[in-house]
Amino acid sequence: MPYIPVRSVEHYYEWIRTPTNPPERKPIMLFIHGWAGSGRYWRSTAEALSQEFDCLLYDMRGFGRSGGTPLPEPTTLAREDLSSPAKSAALTYELEEYAEDLAVLLDALAIERVNLNAHSMGASIATIFLNKCPQRVQKAILTCTGIFEYDEQAFAAFHKFGGYVVKFRPKWLGKLPFVDQMFMARFLRRPIPAAERHAFLEDFLVADYAAALGTIFTSVSKQAAELMPQEFAKIAVPTLLVSGEYDKIIPATMGRQAAATNAKIEFALIPNTAHFPMLEDPTTYLQYVRKFLQLEDIPSSRSL
């Protein structure tokens, strides 16, 4: 399996390509996964687009097959330590730090410019990257992201619950029958293949403890609630924002609000899907993506 050091942390990556005859150089599409996931769940989407793009998947620091960072465990850190910029050489779990990881990854692989397709927390990281390095992105697709308002009580309760969820993850949990269905129930409106459900559960169980908890604190925070509306408004790259109609994690109304901040952002709603529209209804998802990328038109009965 291919790994590459990014800021002293080994990162897993893989290419999904469809060979051509004669060989030709295609544009690159890079996929970014969400919290506690990995590049694995983007594989089917990448395969569907591999005729037109060389598709690059990678696992973010501390998730999937990529290593974590040697910070103290979050339970030993004050809340403020996790959400404030690093005062030492150690990497933190700020969204901006993960955007910097992405820039370094592209440099390490000698990639100058990409198209981005990012999901959930990964879409927040991609949005920050779009504004840090707009010259490195041709077009962007942000799936299941949006603007949320800060609520101190709700955020505190979420952090407390998230702490319990991350702490109590026995490996044997993945061997129990139907656990994968229960684990994914909140994220889905439509069923997805069993292999995809098992992969999600496995990724959750192996996620680095500090990274999983640290990104809960930084992605759902007062700082993020204040930062992200500004970041969406600043996007200068043509962007498609896709929401699932019944998404309970990041409701479609939040996606609409984000798209409304900027004329560069097109909005698409995938009916009868939730937090993983690219897996729940891949046909419709790919139709919107292909139209946005000017690869083909979607049926006239479905409009952006």
MOHUHU-V800824 format. One record per backbone hydrogen bond with DSSP energy under -1.0 kcal/mol. NH is the residue of the N-H (numbers start at 1). CO is the residue of the C=O. E is the energy in kcal/mol with one decimal. If there is no record, write none. Layout:
BEGIN
nh: {NH NH}
co: {CO CO}
e: {E E}
END
This chain:
BEGIN
nh: {4 6 9 11 13 14 16 29 30 31 32 37 41 42 43 46 47 48 49 52 53 54 55 56 57 59 62 63 66 67 71 76 77 82 83 84 98 99 100 101 102 103 104 105 106 107 108 109 110 111 114 115 116 117 118 119 120 122 124 125 126 127 128 129 130 131 132 133 136 137 138 140 141 142 143 144 147 155 156 157 158 159 160 161 162 163 164 165 166 167 168 169 173 174 175 176 179 182 183 184 187 197 198 199 200 201 202 203 204 205 206 207 208 212 213 214 215 217 218 219 220 225 226 227 228 231 232 233 234 239 240 241 242 243 245 246 247 254 255 256 257 258 259 260 261 262 265 266 268 270 275 279 280 281 285 286 287 288 289 290 291 292 293 294 295 302}
co: {11 9 6 4 2 57 55 54 115 56 117 34 38 39 40 42 43 44 45 49 49 27 16 29 14 12 67 60 63 10 69 73 74 78 79 80 94 95 96 97 98 99 100 101 102 103 104 105 107 106 136 28 139 30 141 32 143 119 120 121 122 123 124 125 126 127 128 129 133 134 114 238 116 240 118 242 254 151 152 153 154 155 156 157 158 159 160 161 162 163 164 167 170 171 172 173 176 178 179 180 184 193 194 195 196 197 198 199 200 201 202 203 62 208 209 210 211 213 214 215 216 221 222 223 224 227 228 229 230 264 140 266 142 268 270 273 244 251 251 252 253 254 255 256 258 259 262 239 241 243 187 276 276 277 281 282 283 284 285 286 287 288 289 291 290 299}
e: {-2.1 -2.9 -1.1 -2.5 -1.8 -2.4 -3.0 -2.0 -3.2 -2.6 -2.2 -1.7 -1.1 -1.5 -1.5 -2.7 -2.7 -1.8 -1.2 -1.1 -1.9 -2.5 -2.4 -2.8 -2.8 -2.0 -2.2 -2.5 -2.4 -2.4 -2.3 -2.4 -1.6 -1.1 -1.3 -1.4 -1.6 -1.9 -1.8 -2.2 -1.9 -1.8 -2.3 -2.6 -2.3 -1.9 -2.7 -1.9 -1.4 -2.9 -2.7 -2.5 -2.3 -2.4 -2.7 -1.8 -2.6 -1.9 -1.4 -2.0 -2.5 -2.2 -1.9 -2.2 -2.6 -1.2 -1.7 -3.0 -2.0 -1.3 -2.7 -2.2 -2.3 -3.1 -3.1 -3.6 -1.7 -3.0 -2.3 -2.3 -2.3 -2.6 -2.1 -2.6 -3.0 -2.1 -1.6 -2.3 -2.5 -2.1 -2.4 -1.2 -1.8 -1.3 -1.8 -1.3 -1.1 -2.0 -3.0 -1.8 -1.2 -1.8 -2.6 -2.0 -2.2 -2.1 -2.7 -2.5 -2.2 -2.2 -1.7 -1.0 -2.8 -3.0 -2.4 -2.7 -2.3 -1.8 -1.7 -2.3 -1.4 -2.4 -1.8 -2.3 -2.7 -2.0 -2.8 -1.9 -1.3 -2.4 -2.6 -3.3 -2.7 -2.5 -2.1 -3.5 -1.7 -1.4 -1.1 -2.5 -2.0 -1.9 -2.5 -2.1 -1.2 -1.4 -1.6 -3.0 -2.5 -2.8 -2.2 -1.7 -2.6 -2.2 -2.3 -2.7 -1.7 -2.1 -2.3 -2.9 -2.1 -2.4 -2.3 -1.2 -3.6 -1.9}
END
